[in-house]
Amino acid sequence: MTDFLNDLNSLIWSNPLIYLCLGSGVYFSIRSRFMQIRQIPEMIRVMIRGESSPDGVSSFQALMISLAGRVGTGNIAGVATAIAFGGPGALFWMWAMAFLGASTSFVECTLGQIYKTRDRLTGEYRGGPAYYFSQAFAHTKAAPFFKIYGLLFAAVTVLACGLLMPSVQSNSMAVAMSQAWGIADWAAAIGIVIILAFVIIGGVKRIATFASIVVPFMAVFYILFALVVVFTNASQIPEVLRLIFASAFGVDAAFGAIIGAAVMWGVKRGIYSNEAGQGTGPHAAAAAEVSHPAKQGFVQAFAVYIDTLFVCSATGFLIISTGAYRVFEGESADGAVLSDGGLLPDVVDVGPTYVQVGFDSVWSGAGSTFVAISLAFFCLTTIIAYYYMAETNLRFLLGKAATVYIHPLRSTVGSNLTMLLQALILFSVAYGAVSTAKDAWTLGDIGVGLMAWLNILGILVLQQPAFKALRDYERQKKQGKDPIFDPIALGIVGATFWETYEHKDRFREEKPIPSSEGSSPDV
């Protein structure tokens, strides 16, 4: 089974997927006139001044749900594995993927808002690739194909987010806890499962509340402490930058032979970290209450920057500046060592231990504890976000059947299968905590790759509504308005939520865009 999964992973993450991720990012950047640069001020303004309602979360809370999914073990263990098998240059390609991926994230998340729906059972907003693939073409001859395509994506997402990807997060948590406190894997598994079970039963509102409190706290403190370590080794910063850029383009003596690996691991771990193009971001984007879909496109594009340019960069600089890395030839830690940073002990697993050793170089012992606590927050919120996305796609698969009662139990099909999904994700978390890191990462990579293939190919076909929304938003903004979305006026078909939205009148009062000077954010 292990050999089969490794072969499947290699097939999914072959060069075509790498080219697809980079190429689509370049294309969307050009078509949007590099909105990821032009609209940074608007990204920040919309992020802190979002609307909310009993049915939808605010833009800030949607950002936190999204960041809960993006900021996880990929920002710590993922960066370590990228450097271990792609060299320091992999960090540059993670940056490149973030810059290009911000435009991809804008497209997919704007589409997620345009084609969102209201959940029949909870009244909450739901959306994502499965929804926009099926709705956008519902009135065309291609409707049957894209309906099946949407169902396929939903099924893959339930599998990936419910079974394959959570195991990576729990594995990293267990490894870090073992390194810091000597906690047995099985004990860590029990603790994670208990905490996770309490949160996921509460629904999207509890997820949003939990994430909006935890995510900013954990991200800011992690970055600050990582920067302390980096500046403690300030004399190494020029060499760190030289290593990153030289090995990224194959001109460094030690890493010149693995330039292909640098690109592959940078893109691979970049997507695992910031999830641009994977199709996860649109789920959080759809949950938000906004007057125009482009607002969530902007917010989610900025989330890519927060994840990779801030959190991943902090990890990468910490690992390289302290020398807490080891670069291997090939994709296995059993291969020849190309370069050794000099700080790691002879026997150490690739993963969060790299970061723990780096922190311990400044705070002996306390560094490992800090990373274990950070990973506990990072990974737990990521698993919670995975559950939300898996549940959203399960409800899509069930459709009207979700509300059908099962006699004589008087429970619905949807509620029963939701409980089954909860049990599945808890099993995945427990399994990941006690499995090997290699097996856990293989499963996670398969899940990410399958989703990325389906989503990126799909949004390349279904891109026009997102760019219509972008142009409409920019036009209204130039007129001094707080943009309001009208799909009918733009010729966008299938956006049924926006066509029948009963609360739209409260957005109809046209007001000048409030100045950011002296304003108090409404989050």
Sequence and secondary structure as in RCSB ss.txt:
>XXXX:A:sequence
MTDFLNDLNSLIWSNPLIYLCLGSGVYFSIRSRFMQIRQIPEMIRVMIRGESSPDGVSSFQALMISLAGRVGTGN
IAGVATAIAFGGPGALFWMWAMAFLGASTSFVECTLGQIYKTRDRLTGEYRGGPAYYFSQAFAHTKAAPFFKIYG
LLFAAVTVLACGLLMPSVQSNSMAVAMSQAWGIADWAAAIGIVIILAFVIIGGVKRIATFASIVVPFMAVFYILF
ALVVVFTNASQIPEVLRLIFASAFGVDAAFGAIIGAAVMWGVKRGIYSNEAGQGTGPHAAAAAEVSHPAKQGFVQ
AFAVYIDTLFVCSATGFLIISTGAYRVFEGESADGAVLSDGGLLPDVVDVGPTYVQVGFDSVWSGAGSTFVAISL
AFFCLTTIIAYYYMAETNLRFLLGKAATVYIHPLRSTVGSNLTMLLQALILFSVAYGAVSTAKDAWTLGDIGVGL
MAWLNILGILVLQQPAFKALRDYERQKKQGKDPIFDPIALGIVGATFWETYEHKDRFREEKPIPSSEGSSPDV
>XXXX:A:secstr
 HHHHHHHHHHHTSHHHHHHHHHHHHHHHHHTTSHHHHTHHHHHHHHHS    SSSB HHHHHHHHHHHHSSGGG
THHHHHHHHHH THHHHHHHHHHHHHHHHHHHHHHHHHHT EE TTT  EE SHHHHHHHHTTTSTTHHHHHHHH
HHHHHHHHHIIIIISHHHHHHHHHHHHHHHH   HHHHHHHHHHHHHHHHTTHHHHHHHHHHHHHHHHHHHHHHH
HHHHHHHTGGGHHHHHHHHHHHHTT STTTGGGHHHHHHHHHHHHHHHH TTTT HHHHHHTB  SSHHHHHHHH
HHHHIIIIIIIIHHHHHHHHHHT  EEESSSSTTS EEEE S S SS  SSHHHHHHHHHTTSTTHHHHHHHHHH
HHHHHHHHHHHHHHHHHHHHHHHGGGGG EETTTTEEHHHHHHHHHHHHHHHHHHHHHHS HHHHHHHHHHHHHH
HHHHHHHHHHHS HHHHHHHHHHHHHHHTT      HHHHT  S HHHHS TTGGGG S      STT     
